[in-house]
């Protein structure tokens, strides 16, 4: 250390640095309301004033030690800085799927603010920076589950507002099949329905059963599916669990706030009986009958904002784009999502299109709650009341399927149904008071979005942050340079209504 301190330190400068860093650190501790960080102050004092610890001893070393340690020092500093910034201030997020098309596009990179809604104190603080739950190599967990801290959110600049685009942790991602990285619950019900029909082909219609017996049948269906998955370990892998902050990050639009009653009637969302504003770029599926051997120009696809995924073509089908810039369709009938503007423009093209018909219906078995038997669909859903912190709801066998998951999984209560009665933590309960706010999230690409219609409410402890602007955008259907969407760079997300 003496070799590096030939020049005497200017203590005025050192004290100034120490005071500035200390004030900033104390302000941060006041913000996060965690005074445990006061233990760091002696180390800050030593780094700037007393110099008792030789923090950079390796600078006096010779040969490879100095070279290696200089890189280790730089990498460790960068990782700690990135972890700190990502945890409390902002992080990057890339749009991986088309669920928000054409509002946010696949290949958009977002600057997500943690400060907008207030950052969460990490529940699993020991994690590898720049990873969510899995290391990029070895398929190993990138976090350690101990210590595990209870949910707490630092005060932010505001709260989630209606029609905000929000990044959050996938609620149903608490339990997954490791090999498939797929939600466990949908798989259980999906396989369970098929197995039940094989075992009991003459079973009476579930609609003819009492509500208590309906719940028992769904319990058996779920059990059959779960047993099938566990018995086929080679296909599904281990049944794994993830803490809240290590679940997948999703991005959707908030279309329902705590305390509101939401209903979808013929694709229109109603809140407390009033229609909510539909996003400008909301998409629904249409059955498009193209003329035989129709060819779409690449320029037309760009003009109408139609992607290869919309046309059910993969990037491997780019070979269909010939030297003259035409895309030849593989089928004359295509079920494709379109905005109202695209629909109006395409139906005028009699040289390309024979007929366009809106797609209706949809399955009911995979709609949340999957044990409710409400016969809701993606286009006609509810009404359902969205839980609000501190508010109490009457619990009945008619609505317990809707609120079972928030009460049991998100708010960690023991909930059982015995002899037609509801028991919470061992006591018969006819009411329940919620401990958290909940939100209803949906994608703007309404017929191609896994959202609250399929896995229910998003609890407040799952909210990650608010996208502020698009800092990079690359069309996956096009080349390295030609695919850059220059008109989307640094576009403010709040302006995407």
C-alpha positions, 0 to 999 in steps of 0.5 A: 500500500505504501508504494501506492501512497507516495503522494499524500492524500488531500484530506479535505477532498477525502472528507468531502467525498466521505460526507457526500457518499455518507449523505447519499447512503443515509438518504437511501436507507431512509427511503428503503426504511432499512437501518441495517445498512448503518453497518456499512458506514464504518467501511465507508469511513475506512475507504475514504479516511482511515485507510486501515483496510487495503482494499486494493492490495493486488495493485502491489502484486507482480505478474498474473496476480495483478492482471487477474485481480484487476479484472475480478475487481472490475467485474465484481464492481460492475455486477454489484452496481447492476444488481443494485440499479436493477433492484431499486431503480430500473431494468431492461425488458424485452418483449418476447411474444405478441401478446401486446401487439400492435401496441408493444411489438415483439423485439421491443426493448423497454426501459422499466422504471422500478421507482414509478410504483416503488421498488420491492425489497428483494424476497430472495436477495442472494441471486446472480445479477442479470438473471431471473431464475436460471443460469444461462449455462447448466440449467441451474437456479440462479438464486439461493432461497435462503434468506427469504424476506417477506414482501415489502415495497418502498414508496414510489412516485405513484400507483398502478393506474387504469390502462397502464402497461405494467411489468409483473411476475407471472402469478401462476408461475409459482409451480412449474414443470422443470423440463417444459418450464410450463405452468403446472396448474393448466397442465394438471387440468388439461391432462386431468379432463382427458383422463377423467373422460376415459375413466368415466365415459358415462359420467353425468354432466357436471352442470347437473351436479350441486356446486359442492359436487362440482368442486369435488369433481374438479378436485378429482380431475386436478388430482388425475392430471397431477398424478399423470404428470408426476408419473411421467417424470421423463417428459415433465421433469421435477415439479419445481417452485419459484418465489414471487420475485423469481417468477417469469416477468410478464408485461400486459395492460392493466384493465381492472383496478382493486375494488372494481367489478369487471365483465367482458361482453362480446369482447368489450371490457366493462368496469362497474357497468361502464365500457373501458376505453379499448386500446387504439391497437387492440387486435382480435382474430379473423378468419381470412380467406385469401384468393388462391396463390395469393402473394403479399408484398413485403411492403404491404406487410409493413404498411399493414403491420402484419407479421409472419407470426400473424400469417402463421409463418415462422421465420424459417418460412422467409424462404417464401419471400422471393427476389421480387419481395413477395410472400406466398401464403401456405394456406388460403384460409388463415386465422390471423389477429388484426387491428380495426385499421388493418381489417378495414384496409385488407377487406378492400383488397379484393385482389387478395381477399375473398372474405374476412369473418370475425372469430368467435367463441373459444374454449371454456375449460382453460378459463380462470378459475378452471374449477369454477364451471362458469362457462366463461370464454375469452370474449364473454367473462364475468362479472368478477369483483377484483379484490382490494386491500382491507375490503371484505367479501362474502364467501360462498360455494358459488364464488370460492373458486374465484377467490381460492387462489388469492386466499390460499396461495398469494395470502398464504392461508390454509383453505379447505372445503368440507361438507359444503362449508369453507374453512380458513386456517381451521375455522369455518369462514363465511367472509374474508378480508383481503390483505393485498390489492389485486389487478386484472391484466390483459394483452392488447392482442386479445385472442393471442394473450395468456393473461388474467382471463386464464390465470386470474388476478395479479397481486400487488407483491407481483408488480415489478415496474412501469415501462417508460420508453422503448430504447431499442426495437428490432423486427425478428422477421427482418435482417440485422439492419433492415429490421431496426424500427427507427420510428420506435426508438425512444418512444414513450410507452405512456403515449401508446394508448 
